[in-house]
Amino acid sequence: PKAIVINKGETITFINKDSTAHWPASNVHPTHTTYPGSSIEKCGTADEADIFDACGGLEKEETFSFTFDRKGNWPYHDHLRPSVNGVVTVK
């Protein structure tokens, strides 16, 4: 979605319903560092499970879940198509 409002501690699951791969990640493209602690450089490391970054394209019906533990407005994008974006507001 373009925008979603959730409470702190809630989890969002991105589900690819498209036939094309999508890679949800924190802004800013291409570093993915807007959400605190996130960075594309952490993909493939022990820290990967704790970042707002799918760390790869999701094929049709694949999912990526992330639990937001920080309040704020957290913009995100599709790393494969950066013009596809939205924002998660955490209260």
FENMOSUL-V416663 format. One record per pair of residues at least 24 apart in sequence whose ideal C-beta (glycine too) atoms are under 10 Angstrom apart, sorted by sequence separation. I is the first residue (numbers start at 1). J is the second residue. D is the distance in Angstrom with one decimal. If there is no record, write none. Layout:
i/j/d
I/J/D
I/J/D
This chain:
i/j/d
52/76/7.0
54/78/9.5
55/79/9.2
56/80/9.7
26/51/7.5
27/52/9.4
54/79/7.9
25/51/8.5
26/52/4.1
53/79/8.0
25/52/6.7
26/53/6.2
24/52/8.2
25/53/4.2
38/66/9.3
24/53/7.8
25/54/6.3
23/53/8.2
24/54/5.1
25/55/8.0
23/54/5.3
25/56/9.9
35/66/8.5
22/54/8.2
23/55/8.0
37/69/9.7
21/54/10.0
23/56/6.3
24/57/9.8
35/68/8.1
36/69/9.2
37/70/8.8
23/57/4.8
24/58/7.5
35/69/10.0
36/70/5.7
21/56/8.4
22/57/6.5
23/58/6.7
35/70/7.2
21/57/3.3
22/58/5.5
36/72/8.8
38/74/9.3
52/88/8.6
20/57/8.7
21/58/6.2
22/59/9.0
35/72/8.7
16/54/9.5
20/58/10.0
21/59/5.6
22/60/9.5
34/72/9.5
36/74/9.2
38/76/10.0
20/59/8.9
21/60/8.3
24/63/9.9
25/64/9.0
34/73/9.5
35/74/5.2
40/79/7.8
12/52/9.4
14/54/7.1
18/58/9.2
19/59/8.9
20/60/8.2
22/62/9.0
24/64/5.6
26/66/9.0
34/74/6.6
35/75/8.9
16/57/8.4
18/59/9.4
19/60/5.6
21/62/8.5
23/64/8.5
25/66/9.8
34/75/6.1
35/76/8.1
16/58/4.3
18/60/6.5
22/64/9.1
24/66/8.2
34/76/8.1
15/58/8.2
16/59/6.6
17/60/7.2
18/61/9.8
34/77/9.6
14/58/7.0
16/60/5.6
17/61/7.6
32/76/8.8
15/60/9.4
16/61/6.5
32/77/8.6
15/61/7.0
16/62/5.5
15/62/7.8
16/63/7.5
27/74/8.0
28/75/8.1
29/76/9.9
30/77/9.5
32/79/7.3
14/62/9.1
15/63/5.1
16/64/8.5
26/74/6.6
27/75/4.2
29/77/5.5
14/63/6.4
15/64/8.5
26/75/7.6
27/76/6.1
28/77/8.2
29/78/9.0
30/79/6.9
13/63/5.3
14/64/4.8
15/65/9.6
26/76/5.7
27/77/5.7
29/79/6.5
13/64/7.2
14/65/7.5
25/76/6.3
26/77/8.2
12/64/9.0
13/65/4.4
14/66/8.1
24/76/5.9
25/77/6.5
29/81/9.8
30/82/7.9
12/65/6.9
13/66/8.2
24/77/7.8
25/78/7.8
26/79/9.8
29/82/4.2
35/88/8.8
11/65/5.4
12/66/6.0
23/77/8.8
24/78/6.4
25/79/4.9
28/82/9.2
29/83/9.5
11/66/6.7
12/67/8.1
23/78/5.8
24/79/7.8
25/80/9.7
27/82/9.0
35/90/9.9
10/66/9.9
11/67/4.4
12/68/7.0
22/78/4.9
23/79/3.9
24/80/9.9
29/85/8.7
10/67/7.1
11/68/7.6
21/78/9.1
22/79/8.5
23/80/5.0
25/82/9.6
9/67/6.7
10/68/6.4
20/78/9.7
21/79/9.9
22/80/6.3
23/81/8.6
27/85/7.3
8/67/9.5
9/68/7.4
10/69/9.5
21/80/6.1
22/81/7.4
23/82/9.9
27/86/9.9
8/68/6.6
9/69/6.2
18/78/9.9
20/80/8.0
21/81/9.6
24/84/9.3
27/87/8.8
6/67/9.8
7/68/8.6
8/69/6.4
9/70/10.0
20/81/8.4
23/84/9.8
24/85/9.8
6/68/6.4
8/70/7.2
12/74/9.9
14/76/8.8
16/78/9.8
22/84/7.4
24/86/9.0
26/88/9.4
8/71/5.4
7/71/9.1
8/72/9.5
12/76/9.4
14/78/9.6
5/73/9.8
6/74/10.0
3/73/9.3
3/75/9.8
4/76/10.0
12/88/6.4
10/88/9.5
12/90/9.7
10/90/7.7
9/90/8.7
10/91/9.5
2/84/9.8
4/86/7.3
5/87/9.5
6/88/6.6
8/90/5.4
2/85/7.9
3/86/6.0
4/87/7.8
5/88/8.0
6/89/7.4
7/90/7.1
8/91/6.7
2/86/4.7
3/87/5.3
4/88/5.5
5/89/4.6
6/90/5.8
7/91/5.5
1/86/5.8
2/87/7.5
3/88/8.0
4/89/7.2
5/90/8.0
6/91/7.3
1/87/9.2
3/89/7.0
4/90/9.6
5/91/6.6
1/88/9.1
